[in-house]
Structures are given as structure tokens and as C-alpha cells.
Amino acid sequence: MRKIKKIKIKVNGKVRYISNNFRMIDLVKNLKIPMKKVAIELNQEIIDKKNINKINLKKNDKIEIVHFIGGG
């Protein structure tokens, strides 16, 4: 049995260990994030949500997920 290599990333300041071939879409699904109500930043750059299935996460990536809250 082959051991799956884990890499370390940070999501909203918290360290997480994910498999080496994890994509941004996998992270979003894993965290059950409502895509319509968030902005996602990868290494201090806002990402276009249309491309999240193409983004492979790498060791030491820093992801910030900001939820929009309505009000007035």
C-alpha cells in the first residue's frame, strides 16, 4: 500500500494537511463553502471562482476565505 504524501497549507490562519494532488475545488467542497457568498484569496491574490477547479494547491499555500454578510 502506497502512503499518500500530505502537504501543509493554511486556511484562514489555521494549518491543514491535505493530499498532494488536492485542488481548490476539493478544499471548497470539503469545507462546505457556499460559493455564491464568498471571496477566495490564494497567497494574497483574489482568485476568479470560475477557475477554482484548475487550481492545484501547493505546499505552504495560504488561503483566505471571506464570507459576505448582508445587512443595512
Buried (B, 14 or more C-beta within 10 A) or exposed (E): EEEEEEBEBEBEEEEBEBEEEBBBBBBBEEEEBEEEEBEBBBEEEEBEBEEBEEBEBEEEBEBBBEEEEEEE
